[in-house]
Amino acid sequence: MSGYQMNAVAIDNSASYGNDVCTLGFPAVQNVESLPAAPIKWSWSCRALDKQDHWYVDSRKTFDPQAGDVVLVRVKNIRNHSRIMTINGERLRLYPNDLMICVLGNRYATDAFEGEVQSLKRLYLLTGAGMIGTVLSRNSGTKPPTEVEFLGYLMDRKGNRVNLKSLQYRPPLQTSLPANIIFVIGSGMNSGKTTTVTKLIRGLLDKGLKVAGCKLTGSVSHRDLLELKSTGAQDVRDFSDYGFPSTYLCSREELRGLFNSMLSDAAKSEPDVAVVEVADGLLQRETRMILEDAKIKSHIKGIVLTAACASSAIYGIEQLKNSGYDLVAVSGIITNSPLYIRELSEHCEVPVASSAENSSELADEVVNFLQKKQ
């Protein structure tokens, strides 16, 4: 243990700096003696950790970085993300040289960044919840990413590197899933999935049904989980509750295990319906893997497709029907345009239900669909 401490920085949580910061005590030891003592912003992505516990930061770069590793970083250049959501739900402004506790992860976002865990160099904020990685590409409409500098891995009392996936994820020993699972899948990113999910949940609750709300895939985001919680659903959870900073580049086995764990836990609340959001779009790697998995497919009653326009909806309907899925309705951004709805109705008979204002229309479609499936 003494060899470990010679290259470590103790995190002293005894000082009072508010709910979202603690202090680093920097002893005059190798690799860290030039660093000043400063408050730390604990990002929301690391909310599973008890910041009142005693942690260490190992400044040696002796580990190959992995998705889920928790690290201490310093803010270098502030660009796209100028604020960070903290562990206690406060959205704090970033300043140069701020210290943050973040998590390494991969991101696939066609409207923002493509990022991967590759090395400890060229690290950037991938989400406002504190996931970081190396940016491989970005949408031209998105500002360059905020740059951070790696300072060390978070370590526990025993000298073990802290990895959220290793800490939180355990495949279920037994699976007992909800009887009625409805997937909400988009033709692409920002097609209205989260809005559709939340409005659908609320509409079902208004009809007196018990509902579980889940987000199966994506990149860690406080916004998505808070939107689910705002509906009043009996049970709410997402992939980050199981230690996944994101699901991008996960294996098929991990995705299946995550599905079983999440829905088994959701089933404990005995919901009448479980509404599950799948991130990004039909062409995205993990979405395809989930839809192609026979074991997952056997539990899905139907799919609500969100789309941005008529042509994307038509493509999505064809793909899902060819894969043997039952379509409940089309919703999302497309329902903002009467002309898009008219175009779609000329090519297919799948119901179109708005999620913009009154959620009863979409909820009615789901209830009628499930009654026919009984």
C-alpha positions in Angstrom: 0.0 0.0 0.0 2.9 2.4 0.7 4.1 2.1 -2.9 0.7 3.1 -4.1 0.5 6.2 -1.8 3.8 7.5 -3.1 2.1 8.3 -6.4 -1.3 9.2 -5.2 -3.2 12.3 -4.0 -5.6 11.9 -1.1 -9.0 13.4 -1.6 -9.9 15.1 1.7 -13.7 15.5 2.0 -13.7 16.8 5.5 -13.6 20.5 4.6 -16.9 22.2 3.9 -17.2 23.6 0.3 -20.9 23.0 -0.3 -22.7 20.0 -1.7 -20.8 19.6 -5.0 -17.1 20.2 -4.2 -14.5 18.7 -2.1 -10.8 19.5 -1.7 -7.7 17.8 -2.8 -4.9 17.7 -0.3 -1.7 17.7 -2.3 1.2 16.3 -0.3 4.7 16.9 -1.6 4.9 13.6 -3.4 6.1 12.6 -6.8 4.1 13.8 -9.9 1.7 16.0 -8.0 3.7 18.5 -5.9 3.2 21.4 -8.4 -0.6 21.1 -8.3 -2.5 23.7 -6.1 -5.2 22.7 -3.7 -8.6 23.5 -5.3 -12.3 22.7 -5.1 -13.5 19.8 -7.3 -16.7 19.6 -9.3 -18.0 16.1 -9.2 -19.9 15.5 -12.5 -23.4 14.0 -12.6 -22.1 10.9 -14.4 -20.3 9.8 -11.2 -23.4 10.2 -9.0 -23.2 6.6 -7.8 -20.0 7.5 -5.9 -20.2 8.7 -2.4 -18.0 11.8 -2.4 -17.9 11.7 1.4 -15.9 8.6 1.2 -12.1 8.6 1.1 -10.7 8.3 -2.4 -7.3 8.6 -3.9 -6.1 10.0 -7.3 -3.2 8.0 -8.9 -1.3 10.4 -11.1 0.6 7.6 -12.9 -0.5 6.7 -16.4 0.1 3.0 -16.0 -3.4 1.7 -17.0 -4.9 1.4 -20.4 -8.0 3.6 -20.2 -11.4 1.8 -20.3 -15.0 3.0 -20.7 -16.3 3.5 -17.1 -13.0 4.6 -15.6 -13.4 7.6 -13.2 -10.7 10.2 -13.5 -9.7 13.6 -12.3 -9.2 16.2 -15.0 -8.4 19.9 -15.3 -10.3 22.2 -17.7 -8.1 23.6 -20.4 -10.1 25.2 -23.2 -13.8 26.0 -22.8 -15.8 25.7 -26.0 -19.0 23.7 -26.6 -19.8 22.7 -23.0 -19.4 25.7 -20.8 -21.2 24.2 -17.8 -21.2 20.9 -16.0 -24.1 19.1 -14.2 -22.9 18.1 -10.8 -23.5 15.0 -8.7 -26.2 16.9 -6.8 -28.0 18.2 -9.8 -26.5 21.8 -10.0 -25.5 23.1 -13.4 -22.3 24.9 -12.7 -20.3 27.2 -15.0 -16.8 26.0 -16.0 -13.7 28.1 -15.7 -10.1 27.5 -16.9 -8.2 25.2 -14.5 -11.3 23.9 -12.8 -10.9 20.4 -11.5 -13.6 17.8 -12.2 -14.3 14.2 -11.5 -15.5 12.7 -14.8 -16.0 9.3 -16.5 -14.4 7.9 -19.7 -16.8 6.8 -22.3 -17.7 6.5 -26.0 -20.3 8.7 -27.7 -22.2 8.4 -31.0 -24.2 11.5 -31.8 -24.8 12.5 -35.4 -25.8 16.0 -34.3 -22.9 16.5 -32.0 -19.8 14.4 -31.4 -18.4 11.0 -32.2 -15.9 10.1 -29.5 -14.1 7.1 -28.1 -11.9 6.0 -25.2 -8.5 5.8 -27.0 -5.8 7.3 -24.8 -5.3 9.8 -22.0 -4.3 12.5 -24.5 -6.6 14.8 -26.5 -9.5 14.4 -24.0 -12.7 16.4 -24.4 -16.1 16.8 -22.7 -18.5 14.6 -24.7 -21.6 15.4 -22.6 -22.6 18.0 -20.1 -23.0 15.3 -17.5 -19.3 14.7 -17.4 -18.4 11.9 -19.9 -15.0 12.5 -21.6 -13.1 10.9 -24.5 -11.2 11.6 -27.7 -13.3 13.3 -30.3 -13.1 11.6 -33.7 -15.6 13.8 -35.6 -18.2 16.4 -34.9 -21.3 17.9 -36.6 -20.3 21.1 -38.4 -23.1 22.9 -36.6 -21.6 22.0 -33.2 -18.9 24.1 -31.6 -15.5 22.4 -31.0 -15.5 20.4 -27.8 -14.3 21.7 -24.4 -10.8 20.3 -23.8 -9.6 18.8 -20.5 -6.3 17.4 -19.2 -6.0 14.1 -17.4 -4.5 14.3 -13.9 -5.1 10.8 -12.5 -7.4 7.8 -12.0 -9.7 7.7 -9.0 -8.7 4.8 -6.7 -10.5 3.3 -3.7 -9.0 2.6 -0.2 -7.6 -0.7 -1.4 -5.8 0.9 -4.3 -8.2 -0.4 -7.0 -9.0 1.7 -10.0 -12.7 2.9 -9.8 -14.7 1.8 -12.9 -18.4 2.5 -12.8 -19.3 -0.6 -14.9 -17.3 -2.9 -12.7 -18.8 -1.2 -9.6 -22.5 -1.1 -10.6 -23.3 -3.7 -13.3 -24.3 -7.2 -12.5 -26.2 -9.5 -14.9 -29.5 -10.7 -13.3 -29.5 -14.2 -11.9 -33.1 -14.6 -13.0 -35.2 -12.6 -15.4 -38.9 -11.8 -15.0 -39.8 -9.0 -17.4 -42.9 -6.9 -17.8 -45.6 -8.4 -20.0 -46.1 -5.3 -22.1 -42.9 -3.7 -23.4 -43.3 -0.9 -25.9 -40.1 0.3 -27.6 -39.8 3.9 -28.9 -37.2 4.0 -31.7 -36.3 6.9 -34.0 -35.4 7.2 -37.6 -32.4 9.2 -36.4 -31.2 11.5 -33.6 -33.4 14.3 -32.6 -36.5 12.8 -34.2 -38.6 13.4 -31.1 -38.0 10.2 -29.1 -37.7 11.6 -25.6 -40.7 13.9 -26.0 -42.7 11.0 -27.4 -41.6 8.7 -24.5 -42.5 11.2 -21.8 -45.8 12.2 -23.4 -46.8 8.6 -23.9 -46.0 7.7 -20.3 -48.0 10.7 -19.0 -50.9 9.7 -21.3 -50.9 6.1 -20.0 -50.7 7.3 -16.4 -53.7 9.6 -17.0 -55.6 6.5 -18.0 -54.9 4.9 -14.7 -52.2 2.5 -15.8 -49.0 1.8 -14.0 -46.0 2.6 -16.1 -42.2 2.0 -16.0 -40.0 4.4 -18.1 -36.6 3.2 -19.3 -33.9 4.5 -21.5 -31.9 1.5 -22.7 -29.2 3.1 -24.8 -27.4 6.4 -25.3 -24.8 8.6 -23.7 -25.1 9.7 -20.0 -27.4 12.7 -19.7 -29.1 14.2 -16.7 -31.7 15.7 -18.9 -33.1 12.4 -20.2 -33.5 10.8 -16.8 -35.0 13.9 -15.3 -37.5 14.1 -18.1 -38.6 10.5 -17.4 -38.9 11.3 -13.7 -41.0 14.3 -14.3 -43.7 12.2 -15.8 -44.5 10.6 -12.4 -43.9 7.0 -13.7 -43.9 4.3 -11.0 -40.4 3.3 -12.0 -37.7 5.2 -13.9 -34.2 4.1 -14.8 -31.6 4.3 -17.6 -28.3 2.6 -18.6 -26.2 4.9 -16.5 -27.9 3.5 -13.4 -26.0 0.3 -14.2 -22.6 1.9 -14.6 -22.6 2.4 -18.3 -21.4 5.9 -19.2 -22.8 5.1 -22.7 -23.8 2.0 -24.6 -21.9 2.9 -27.8 -19.4 0.1 -28.7 -20.9 -2.3 -26.2 -21.0 -5.9 -27.1 -24.2 -7.8 -28.0 -23.9 -9.7 -24.8 -23.6 -6.5 -22.7 -26.7 -5.0 -24.5 -28.7 -8.2 -23.9 -27.6 -8.3 -20.2 -28.4 -4.6 -19.7 -31.9 -5.1 -21.2 -32.6 -8.1 -18.9 -31.2 -6.2 -15.8 -33.1 -3.0 -16.5 -36.4 -4.6 -17.4 -36.2 -7.2 -14.6 -35.7 -4.3 -12.1 -38.6 -2.4 -13.7 -40.8 -5.4 -13.4 -40.6 -5.2 -9.6 -43.0 -2.2 -9.7 -45.5 -4.4 -11.5 -46.1 -2.0 -14.4 -49.0 -2.5 -16.8 -46.7 -1.1 -19.5 -43.0 -0.5 -19.8 -42.0 2.2 -22.2 -38.4 1.9 -23.4 -36.5 4.5 -25.4 -33.7 3.3 -27.7 -31.3 6.1 -28.6 -30.1 7.5 -31.9 -31.6 5.8 -35.0 -32.4 2.6 -36.9 -29.0 2.6 -38.6 -27.0 3.0 -35.5 -24.8 0.1 -34.4 -26.4 -0.7 -31.0 -29.9 -0.1 -32.2 -29.4 -2.7 -35.0 -27.9 -5.2 -32.6 -30.8 -4.9 -30.2 -33.4 -5.2 -33.0 -31.6 -8.2 -34.4 -31.4 -10.0 -31.1 -34.0 -12.8 -31.0 -34.1 -13.0 -27.2 -34.8 -9.3 -26.9 -37.3 -9.3 -29.7 -39.4 -12.0 -28.1 -40.2 -9.6 -25.3 -41.2 -6.6 -27.4 -44.9 -6.2 -27.9 -44.7 -3.3 -30.4 -42.8 -0.3 -31.5 -43.6 3.4 -31.7 -41.5 5.0 -34.5 -40.5 8.6 -34.3 -39.4 10.3 -37.5 -38.5 13.8 -38.8 -40.2 13.5 -42.1 -42.4 11.3 -44.3 -39.6 9.7 -46.2 -37.7 8.7 -43.1 -40.9 7.3 -41.5 -41.6 5.2 -44.6 -38.0 3.8 -44.5 -38.3 3.0 -40.8 -41.7 1.3 -41.2 -40.4 -0.9 -44.0 -37.2 -1.9 -42.0 -39.2 -2.7 -38.8 -41.9 -4.7 -40.6 -39.2 -6.6 -42.6 -37.6 -7.5 -39.3 -40.9 -8.9 -38.0 -41.9 -6.1 -35.6 -45.5 -4.8 -35.1 -45.8 -1.0 -35.5 -48.1 0.8 -33.0 -47.9 4.3 -34.5 -45.6 6.9 -36.0 -45.0 10.0 -33.8 -42.3 12.6 -33.2 -41.2 15.6 -35.2 -43.2 14.5 -38.2 -46.4 15.3 -36.4 -45.6 19.0 -36.4 -46.3 19.1 -40.2 -49.7 18.4 -41.6 -48.1 18.0 -45.1 -45.7 15.3 -43.8 -48.6 13.5 -42.3 -50.5 13.6 -45.5 -47.5 12.4 -47.5 -47.1 9.4 -45.1 -50.8 8.5 -45.2 -50.6 8.2 -49.0 -48.0 5.5 -48.7 -48.9 3.5 -45.6 -51.7 2.8 -43.1 -49.7 3.0 -39.9 -51.5 5.4 -37.5 -49.9 8.8 -36.9 -50.3 10.1 -33.3 -49.0 13.5 -32.2 -46.8 13.9 -29.1 -46.7 17.7 -29.3 -49.5 18.6 -27.0 -52.3 16.3 -26.0 -50.8 12.9 -25.2 -54.1 11.0 -25.1 -54.0 10.3 -28.8 -50.8 8.4 -28.6 -51.8 6.7 -25.4 -55.0 5.5 -27.0 -53.1 4.0 -29.9 -50.9 2.0 -27.5 -53.8 0.8 -25.3 -55.8 -0.2 -28.4 -52.8 -2.0 -29.8 -52.2 -3.9 -26.5 -55.8 -4.9 -26.2 -55.7 -6.4 -29.7 -52.5 -8.4 -28.8 -54.1 -10.0 -25.8 
